[in-house]
């Protein structure tokens, strides 16, 4: 196939996929979906896992500040009655390196997720695993529980990972709980826009 035509087809395909993705995020907000995901003992029977990238919504904030892991910051910034109207809704399954779908993060971004945890799960041991295309730190209720690779502010500082060893944690003793992901993806940006679809493929179990 002619190279320019092939690139043009890829562009139209990409825009179509992105349109469907963002339409889906907005539809979930408009249809009264809650801002949280429930966690119960029944979710993990027979070694089942929860797909985090499909647990909408996620929120994001461009830049880097470890104080953002604080649950109080997350509540004040994102968890309020007008959350469906925020510009910070995200889908962690996709990373967008070019306008108008860019995080404007320039390689560093945080993702936030609210959970409502059943009391039967308080204090139980869980883990996050999967595949990423950058470096990540995991925070649960404000505490750093583990990492995959090393966060960097440029390609030289960053140590990216693909598949990574499970990051274990325990749920706290309250219904409302939060997971925050500190993420850098400078290597992904260097590869180019054709990799925009590579996000965080994560599971919890």
N, C-alpha and C positions, 0 to 999 in steps of 0.2 A: 504493500500500500504506500502511496506517496506520503512522505514524512510529514509535510505541513498539514495534509488532510487528516492524517492519523492524529496529530496533536489537536486539531480542531474538534474531532470527534470526542477525544478525551475531555476537552474543556466542556463541551455541551453535556456529556455524561456526568461530569463532576458537578456542574451547576444544578442539574436535575436532582442528583442525589442530595445535595446540600439543601435544596428547596424542600424536599420531602422531610429531611431531618429536622429542620427548623420549624416546619409546619407541624410536625409531630410534637415537638417540645411545647409550642404554643397551644396546641389542642389539648394537651394534658392539663395545662394550667387553666384553660377556659372551662374545661369539663369538670372542674371541682376536685381534681386530684389533690391529695394533701401534700404538704411540703416535706413529708417524712416517709420512711419505709418502716414497716413493722417487723420486729424480730421476735419469733416465738419458737418454742421447742419443736413444733411440728414442721418448721421450715427445713430442718436438718435430719429428718428421719432417713434411715437407710443410706447414710453418708451423703445426703444431698447437699448442694452448695447454692448460694445466692450469687447471681451475676450482678456485680456492682455497676457495670457500665449500663445495664438495662434497668437499674433502680433509679428512676427519675423522681424528682429533679435533682441535679447537682447544681451548685453555685460555684462561681469562680471569681478570682480577683487577681488582676495582673500585678506583677512585681514580686517582692519577697520581703516578708517581715514575720519572724517567728512568733510574734505576739498575736498574729492572726489565728493561731491554733486555739486560743482561749475561747471556751464555750460562750462566755459573755459577749465577746466580739462577734461571734457568728450569729448569736441571737439578735443582737442590735442591728447588725449589718444586713441580714438576709431573712431571718425568721420572723415575719410580721404579716399582718392581714393583707398587705399589698404585694406580697412576694410574687404573684404571677405577673406583675407589671414590671418587675426589675429587668434591667439590661444584663444581669449577671447570671441568667440561666445558662446551663451548659450541658453538654453530653460528653462524658470523658472518653467515649469510644472513638472520637474523632478529634484530631488536632488541625487547626486551620492556620496556615502560615502566610496567607495572603488576604488582602481586603476583598470584599467587605466583611468576610467571615473571620477575620483575625481576632485573637484575644488581645491584640496590641500588647503582648506580654514580652516580646523581644527575647524569648527563651526562658523566662521564669514566670511561673504562675502557681496559684494555689487553687485547690478544689475542696469544696465543703459539702458534707452530706449529713442530714438529720435523721436519726433513728428513734423509734419508740420501742423500747425493749421490755418484753414481758418479765415479770419478777422471777419466773422460773429460770431465767438465763443469767441473772445477776451473779457475777463472780466466776462464770464459766469461761474456760479457755477456748479461744477461737483463733483463727489465723487468716491472713490475707495472702493470696498467691495469684500467679498469673504471668502476664507478659507486658512489658512496657517498652518504650522506645526513647528512653532518657534516663534520668536519675530521680529517685523518689524517696521522701521521708514520710512515715506514717505517724499521725498523731491521733490518739483516742482520748476524747474529753480533755484535751489540752496537754497530754503527756506524750512525749515521743516514745513510740514502742518499737521502732526498727527502721531499717532503710534498705534500699536496693541501689547499689552504685553510690556515687558521691555527687551531691548538688554542686553546680558550678555557675559562675556568672559569665563564662565564656567557654569556648570549646576546649581550651587547654586545661581549665580547672575541672571540668565535668568528667566523671567516669560513668558512662551510661551502662545500662543493663538491658537484656532482653527478658528471657525467663529468669526468675529469681527465687531464692529460697523463701519459704513461708515466713511472714512477719506475724508473730503471735501476740496476742493481747487478751485482756479480760474485760468484759463489760463491767461498768460501775454499778452502783446500787440505786439508780434512779431511772425513771421511765424515759425521760428525754436525754439522749446521748448523741455525740457527734464524732464523726471521723473527718479529719482534715488531711489532705495530701499536698505536701510541698513538692513541686515538680520543676525540673529543668530539662530542656530539650534542644540544646544548642547544636548538637551533632545532627539532629533531625533537620534543623533549619538549614545547615550547610549543604545537606544532600539535595534540597530543592523542593519546590511546591508539589511535585508529583507524589511526595510522601505524606501529603496532608491527611490521608485517611488513617494513618497509623497513630492510634491513641493508646489508652490504658485498658487492657483486657484483663480485668480483675475479678476475683471471686472471693467470697468469704464463707468459711465453713469450720 
